[in-house]
Amino acid sequence: MDWELILQLIITSIIAPCFILATKELIGWLKLKADSVADENIRQALNSALDNLDKSVLLAVAETEQTFVSALKDEGKFDGAAAKQAAQMALDKTKTIMSNYAMETIEAATGTVEDIIRARIEKAVLSGETGGW
């Protein structure tokens, strides 16, 4: 047998398939790594948006507490209807304070922003982080 023919058989039957398999595995690994980076970027964006939401809620609840709730409490007129009105005011104020990017990011991740804001407002009020109602 000719050495050239033996070398060609080795290359075509052993080395080329191994090279193709290695390339396929490398491409798969690179895709997995790219997905991981994308997931991490999404996670970081969502965490940033939720931080923005929490800060906005605390500020909105504090402002509502100082301007609306405390005045009604001083007059002895703070009741369930006033609490609902205060919650709506805090919701509106939060949406004004929050960045559009944060709202869009949370909307894309969860499908609804208002329900999450309401839950965060309720948490802020009940935990007394801003004085509570």
N, C-alpha and C positions, 0 to 999 in steps of 0.2 A: 504494500500500500504506500501510496505517496503521502508524505508528511503534510503537504498542503491540503490534501483531501481530509486527513485526520483532523487537522486544525480547524478546517471549515465545519466538519461534523461536530466537533466539540463546541464551537462558537454557536452554531445554529441549534444544537440540542440542549446545551446546558447554560451557557453564558447569556444568550439572548433572552430566554424565558425568565431567568433570574433577574436580569436587568429590567424587563417589563414588569415583573412582580414588584420589585423594589420601587420602581417609578410609581406604580399604582398605589402602593402603601404610602409613599411620600405624599402623593396628591391627597389621599384620604386624610392623612395626618394634618396637612396644611389646611384643608377645609375645616377640620375639627377645631384647629387652633383659631382660624378666622371666626368661626361661630362662637367660640369661647370669648374672644375679644369683643365681638358684637354684643353678646349677652352681658358682659361686664360693663360695657358702655351704656347699655340700656338700664342696667341695675343702678349705675351711678347717676344717670339722668333722673330716674324715678326717685332715688333717695334725695337728690338735690331738690326735686319738685316737692316732695313731702316735707322736707325741712322748711322750704319756702311757705308751704301751706300752714305748718304749725306756727311759724312766726307770725304769719298774717292773721291767723285765728286768734292768737294770744293778744295781738295788738287790737284787733277788732272787738273782741270781748271786753278788753280793758276800757276801750273808748266808750262802748255801749254801757258798760257798768258806770263809768264816771259821768256820762252825760244824760242817760235816760233812766237807768235802773235806780241809781242813788236818789235822783229827784223824786221818783215815784215812791220810793221807800220812805223818804223824808215826809211825804204827804200822806203816807199810809195807804196808798192806792196801788201798790204792787200786788197783783193777783195772777192767776193762771193766764188770763188773756194778755196781760202786760208781759208775762214771761214769754209767751209765744211771739208777741210783737218784738220783744228784745232779741229773741233768737233770730227772727227774720232780719232785723236791723244788723245783727252781727254777721249773718250770712251775706247780706248785700255789701257790707263794709269789707268783709274778707275778700269777696270777688273783686272789689275795687283795688284793694291793696296788693293782692297776688299778681305775680307776673303772668302774662299771657302764655309764656313758655311752660310755666309750671302747670297751669290749668290744662293746656293741650297735652302735656305729657301724662298727667294723671288721667285725663279723659281717654287717651289712647290705651293706657294700661288697664283701666278698670271699667270703662264704659260710662261712668257717671262721676261728676265732680261734686255736685250738690249734696248727694248722700254722704260722701266722705267728709265734706266740710261740716255738715250738720252733726255728724258723729264726733268730729274733733271739737266743735263748739260745745257740745254736751259734755265731753270729757273735760274740757277746760273749765267749764262752769262747775261741774260736780267735784272736780279735784281741788277746786279753790285756788288754782294757779294764778288767777287774776282777782281773787277776792270772793268769787262766787256770787250767785244771785240769791 
